[in-house]
Amino acid sequence: IKDGDDFKYDILGISTTKIFDIVGNVTGDVTGNLTGNVTGNINNSTLLLQTGGTERLRISSEGYVTKPYQPSFSVHISNAHVAASMNTGTQTIPFDSVHTNIGSHFKTSGVDAYKFVAPVAGNYFFALSQNHNSRVDSKILKNGVKFHEAENEIPQSAIAGQWHHHTVTCVIPLVAGDKVHCTTNNQDGNPYRAWNTGDWDNFSGFLIG
């Protein structure tokens, strides 16, 4: 193999003991470790990256980038927690039902119930969407410490029991093992509720990078 060659080979076991520059066209499989820069065009309908034979990233011919194993979740609250929503004071919002949970990093049971446990270091986006008819003070917490909060005070002119809605969003830097969850403080108590159930309330998040 020399500079300028056009060739069709399978290159097996490239390592630091075999160092060379390739200028030309490569058709075939490259198995091993590549250290250096790759400059040029990949003439195919898609660019596919795999580890262990499993697709991890794909770039389509249109430029769409998909990462099927990128951590993400979207959860809501079941009807089992209607009574708890009328409790006075602060409690963890019981997101126990899953729309999607790529990687199963959001926990709906066990010691980390209703928490997201970061699998890898990075910046993560989170969004809390909450429906309520009591005055509430809601927080997104990182490792049990407030990271972001919002308060929704129902106007005096509002009809008692009228439903209100608010959304809290933030980007949180996490390391592997960090935990994120939501709390809310029902300032009024029974019969007023700090959350609804079903799809009225949602907690979502994903790894940005």
C-alpha positions in Angstrom: 0.0 0.0 0.0 1.4 3.4 -1.0 0.3 6.9 -1.3 -2.0 7.5 -4.3 -3.1 3.8 -4.7 -6.7 2.9 -5.4 -7.3 -0.4 -3.8 -9.9 -2.9 -2.5 -8.7 -4.7 0.6 -9.8 -5.7 4.0 -7.3 -4.2 6.5 -7.1 -6.2 9.7 -5.5 -5.3 12.9 -4.2 -1.8 12.2 -2.1 -0.8 15.2 0.6 1.7 16.2 3.2 -0.7 14.8 1.8 -0.3 11.3 1.8 3.4 10.6 1.2 4.7 7.0 -0.7 7.3 5.1 -3.4 6.2 2.6 -4.4 8.6 -0.2 -6.9 7.1 -2.6 -10.2 5.1 -2.5 -10.9 2.4 0.0 -13.6 -0.2 -0.7 -14.0 -2.9 2.0 -13.9 -3.4 5.7 -11.5 -1.8 8.1 -11.1 -3.7 11.4 -8.8 -2.5 14.1 -7.9 0.8 15.7 -7.5 4.1 13.7 -5.4 6.9 15.2 -5.2 10.1 13.2 -7.5 12.2 11.1 -9.9 11.1 8.4 -10.5 13.7 5.6 -12.6 13.1 2.6 -16.0 11.9 1.4 -18.0 8.8 2.3 -19.9 7.9 -0.8 -22.8 5.9 0.5 -26.5 6.4 1.3 -25.8 6.3 5.1 -22.9 6.5 7.5 -23.4 3.8 10.1 -21.4 3.4 13.4 -21.6 0.2 15.3 -20.1 -1.3 18.5 -20.3 -5.0 19.1 -22.4 -5.4 15.9 -25.1 -3.0 17.3 -26.0 0.2 15.5 -25.1 3.2 17.7 -25.2 6.2 15.3 -26.5 6.7 11.7 -26.2 9.7 9.4 -28.6 9.5 6.5 -28.0 10.8 3.0 -30.3 13.7 4.0 -28.1 14.5 7.0 -30.4 13.2 9.7 -28.5 11.9 12.7 -30.1 9.2 14.8 -28.7 7.6 17.9 -31.1 4.9 19.0 -29.4 4.3 22.4 -29.2 8.0 23.4 -30.6 8.1 27.0 -34.0 9.7 27.1 -37.3 9.3 29.0 -40.8 10.6 29.2 -43.0 9.7 32.2 -46.4 10.5 33.7 -48.5 9.8 36.8 -51.0 6.9 37.2 -54.4 7.2 39.0 -52.9 5.4 42.0 -51.6 8.7 43.3 -54.8 10.9 43.3 -55.1 10.8 47.1 -51.4 11.7 47.6 -51.8 14.8 45.4 -54.0 16.3 48.1 -51.4 16.0 50.8 -50.2 19.3 52.3 -46.5 19.9 52.2 -43.6 18.8 50.0 -43.3 15.4 48.4 -41.6 13.7 45.5 -43.8 13.8 42.4 -44.6 10.1 41.8 -43.9 9.7 38.1 -44.6 5.9 37.9 -45.8 5.4 34.3 -43.6 5.4 31.2 -44.1 6.7 27.7 -40.5 6.0 26.7 -37.4 5.2 28.7 -34.3 4.5 26.5 -31.8 2.7 28.6 -34.1 2.3 31.6 -32.3 5.1 33.4 -35.5 6.6 34.9 -36.6 4.4 37.8 -40.3 3.8 38.6 -39.6 1.5 41.6 -36.9 0.6 44.1 -34.6 2.8 46.1 -34.4 5.3 43.3 -38.1 5.4 42.5 -39.2 8.5 40.5 -35.6 9.5 39.8 -33.4 9.6 36.7 -29.9 8.1 37.2 -27.3 9.5 34.8 -25.5 6.7 32.9 -22.6 8.9 31.7 -21.2 12.4 32.2 -22.7 15.1 30.1 -25.2 17.9 29.8 -28.8 16.8 30.1 -32.1 18.6 29.3 -35.1 18.2 31.7 -38.7 19.4 31.5 -41.4 19.2 34.2 -44.9 19.9 33.1 -47.4 20.1 36.0 -51.2 20.4 36.3 -52.6 21.5 39.7 -55.5 23.4 41.4 -53.6 24.2 44.6 -50.8 26.7 45.1 -47.6 24.9 44.4 -43.8 25.4 44.7 -42.1 22.9 42.5 -38.4 22.0 42.1 -36.1 20.0 39.9 -33.3 18.6 42.2 -29.9 17.2 41.5 -28.7 14.7 44.1 -31.3 16.0 46.5 -30.3 19.6 46.1 -32.5 22.2 44.4 -31.2 23.1 40.9 -34.3 24.9 39.5 -37.7 25.8 40.9 -41.0 27.6 40.0 -43.9 28.8 42.1 -47.5 29.1 40.8 -49.7 31.2 43.0 -53.4 31.0 41.9 -54.8 34.6 41.6 -57.3 35.7 44.2 -59.8 36.3 41.4 -59.6 32.7 40.2 -62.4 30.3 41.0 -61.6 27.9 43.8 -60.4 24.6 42.4 -59.6 26.0 39.0 -56.9 24.0 37.2 -53.6 25.7 36.4 -50.5 24.6 34.6 -46.8 25.4 34.5 -43.6 24.1 33.0 -40.1 24.1 34.4 -37.1 23.4 32.1 -33.3 23.4 32.6 -30.0 22.0 31.4 -28.1 20.2 34.2 -24.4 19.0 34.0 -24.2 15.5 35.4 -21.7 12.8 36.0 -22.4 9.1 36.0 -24.5 8.1 39.0 -26.0 11.6 39.6 -29.7 11.6 40.3 -32.5 14.0 39.2 -36.1 14.1 40.5 -38.9 16.5 41.1 -40.7 17.7 44.2 -43.8 19.9 44.8 -45.2 21.6 47.8 -49.0 21.7 48.0 -49.7 24.9 50.0 -53.4 24.4 50.3 -54.1 20.7 50.9 -57.3 18.7 50.7 -59.4 19.0 48.5 -56.9 20.9 46.3 -54.4 18.9 44.4 -50.7 19.4 43.6 -50.9 17.3 40.4 -53.4 15.7 38.2 -53.0 12.2 36.7 -52.7 10.6 33.3 -51.1 12.7 30.6 -51.8 16.1 32.4 -48.4 15.9 34.1 -45.1 14.9 32.5 -41.4 14.7 33.4 -39.0 14.3 30.4 -35.3 14.4 29.8 -32.5 13.4 27.5 -28.7 13.5 27.1 -27.6 16.5 25.0 -24.0 15.4 24.8 
